[in-house]
Amino acid sequence: MMLSALAAGGLGTASAVQGQTLSQSNYRIPRHLMPRQIEVDESFVPGTIYAYNEQRMLYWITEPGRAIRYAIAIGAEGREFRGTAHVARKAEWPSWRPTATMVRLEPAVYGPYRSGLPGGHPRNPLGARALYLYRGGRDTLYRIHGTPQPWTLGRSFSSGCLRLANEHIEDLYDRVPVGTPVVVV
């Protein structure tokens, strides 16, 4: 993937998007993980989300040759979503219920929440916003969503979804319409 920072001096001088600090905690996201405008290869399709699991970065292509780059936390080894999908639904402060597979694989972690958690609950892993990924008319059970654990950005941490800091998913959520294509590699 041909991605480059706008400034020749590196990513630190590129323009940051919203969310310099986090409102839900006193954790400060390191500068290199903050959203920023970058240049990309012009072959990337505007209006598409590209996520790169190995880089732990997500790119919203805003126009030919331009994108906003967001740091993400991704699924633990073997749990990452890969392939193409589209955003079929969006939700603010979504409720959450672990999948049966999540409960089976990690009953001590997910078992207590098998009945689900309401939106806004401090332990709800979907955070402030969620983009629901569908393929072939069916829910993939993977999401692009916020997280109440911003210190996980840049790491393999979750049960498969692509997680952004709450302030960052709020920014992306406002930009992305239902129907947006998503490519995860």
NORLINKA-V720366 format. One record per pair of residues at least 24 apart in sequence whose C-alpha atoms are under 10 Angstrom apart, sorted by the first residue. I is the first residue (numbers start at 0). J is the second residue. Records with the same first field share a line. If there is no record, write none. Layout:
# NORLINKA-V720366
I: J / J
This chain:
# NORLINKA-V720366
0: 39 / 40 / 42 / 43 / 51
1: 38 / 39 / 40 / 41 / 42 / 43 / 64
2: 37 / 38 / 39 / 40 / 41 / 58 / 64 / 65 / 66 / 68
3: 36 / 37 / 38 / 39 / 40 / 65
4: 35 / 36 / 37 / 38 / 39 / 68
5: 35 / 36 / 37 / 38 / 39 / 65
6: 37 / 38
10: 35 / 36 / 37
11: 35
13: 37
14: 67
15: 67 / 68
16: 67 / 68 / 69 / 167 / 170
17: 166 / 167 / 169 / 170
18: 164 / 165 / 166 / 167 / 169 / 170
19: 166 / 167
20: 166
21: 147 / 149 / 164 / 165 / 166 / 167
22: 165 / 166
23: 121 / 147 / 148 / 149 / 164 / 165 / 166
24: 147 / 148 / 149
26: 148 / 149 / 150
27: 149 / 150
28: 70 / 149 / 150 / 151 / 152 / 164
29: 150 / 152
31: 69 / 70
32: 56 / 68 / 69 / 70 / 71 / 152 / 153 / 164
33: 68 / 69 / 70 / 152 / 164 / 167
34: 58 / 67 / 68 / 69 / 70 / 163 / 164 / 167 / 170 / 171
35: 66 / 67 / 68 / 69 / 70
36: 60 / 61 / 65 / 66 / 67 / 68 / 69
37: 64 / 65 / 66 / 67 / 68
38: 62 / 63 / 64 / 65 / 66 / 67 / 68
39: 63 / 64 / 65 / 66 / 67 / 68
40: 64 / 65 / 66
41: 65
44: 180
45: 179 / 180
46: 174 / 175 / 176 / 178 / 179 / 180 / 181
47: 85 / 175 / 178 / 179 / 180 / 181 / 182
48: 83 / 84 / 85 / 86 / 171 / 175 / 179 / 180 / 181 / 182 / 183
49: 83 / 180 / 181 / 182 / 183 / 184
50: 80 / 81 / 82 / 143 / 161 / 181 / 182 / 183 / 184
51: 81 / 161 / 182 / 183 / 184
52: 79 / 80 / 81 / 153 / 154 / 155 / 161 / 183 / 184
53: 153 / 154 / 155 / 184
54: 153 / 154 / 184
55: 152 / 153 / 154 / 155 / 161 / 162
56: 152 / 153 / 161 / 163
57: 143 / 161 / 162 / 163 / 181 / 182 / 183
58: 171 / 181 / 182
59: 171 / 174 / 175 / 181
61: 174 / 175
67: 171
69: 152 / 153 / 162 / 163 / 164 / 167 / 168 / 171
70: 151 / 152 / 153 / 154 / 161 / 162 / 163 / 164 / 167
71: 143 / 144 / 145 / 146 / 149 / 151 / 152 / 153 / 154 / 155 / 156 / 160 / 161 / 162 / 163 / 164 / 167 / 168
72: 145 / 146 / 148 / 149 / 150 / 151 / 152 / 153 / 154 / 155 / 156 / 157 / 159 / 160 / 161 / 162 / 163 / 164
73: 143 / 151 / 152 / 153 / 154 / 155 / 156 / 157 / 158 / 159 / 160 / 161 / 162 / 163
74: 141 / 154 / 155 / 156 / 157 / 158 / 159 / 160 / 161 / 162
75: 154 / 155 / 156 / 157 / 158 / 159 / 160
76: 155 / 156 / 157 / 158 / 159
77: 158 / 159
78: 155 / 156 / 157 / 158 / 159 / 160
79: 141 / 155 / 157 / 158 / 159 / 160 / 161 / 183 / 184
80: 132 / 139 / 140 / 141 / 142 / 158 / 159 / 160 / 161 / 182 / 183 / 184
81: 141 / 159 / 181 / 182 / 183 / 184
82: 134 / 181 / 182 / 183 / 184
83: 132 / 133 / 134 / 135 / 180 / 181 / 182 / 183 / 184
84: 131 / 132 / 133 / 134 / 135 / 136 / 137 / 138 / 139 / 141 / 178 / 179 / 180 / 181 / 182 / 183
85: 130 / 131 / 132 / 133 / 134 / 135 / 136 / 138 / 139 / 177 / 178 / 179 / 180 / 181 / 182
86: 129 / 130 / 131 / 132 / 133 / 134 / 138 / 142 / 143 / 175 / 176 / 177 / 178 / 179 / 180 / 181
87: 130 / 131 / 132 / 133 / 134 / 136 / 137 / 138 / 176 / 177 / 178 / 179 / 180
88: 129 / 130 / 131 / 132 / 133 / 138 / 142 / 176 / 177 / 178 / 179
89: 128 / 129 / 130 / 131 / 132 / 142 / 143 / 144 / 172 / 175 / 176 / 177
90: 118 / 125 / 127 / 128 / 129 / 130 / 131 / 144 / 172
91: 118 / 119 / 125 / 126 / 127 / 128 / 129 / 130 / 144 / 145 / 169 / 172
92: 117 / 118 / 119 / 120 / 123 / 125 / 126 / 127 / 128 / 129 / 144 / 145
93: 117 / 118 / 119 / 120 / 123 / 124 / 125 / 126 / 127 / 128 / 129 / 130 / 144 / 145
94: 118 / 119 / 120 / 123 / 124 / 125 / 126 / 128 / 129
95: 119 / 120 / 122 / 123 / 124 / 125 / 126
96: 123 / 124 / 125
97: 124 / 140 / 158
98: 140 / 158
100: 158
101: 158 / 159
104: 158
105: 158
119: 147
120: 147
121: 146 / 147 / 148
122: 146 / 147 / 148
123: 147
124: 148 / 157 / 160 / 162
125: 160 / 161 / 162 / 163 / 165
126: 162 / 163 / 164 / 165 / 166 / 168 / 169
127: 163 / 164 / 165 / 166 / 167 / 168 / 169 / 172
128: 163 / 164 / 165 / 166 / 167 / 168 / 169 / 170 / 171 / 172 / 173
129: 161 / 162 / 163 / 165 / 168 / 169 / 171 / 172
130: 161 / 168 / 171 / 172 / 175 / 176 / 177 / 179
131: 160 / 177
132: 160 / 177 / 178 / 179 / 180 / 181
133: 178 / 180 / 181
134: 180 / 181
143: 168 / 171 / 172 / 181
144: 168 / 169 / 171 / 172
145: 169 / 172
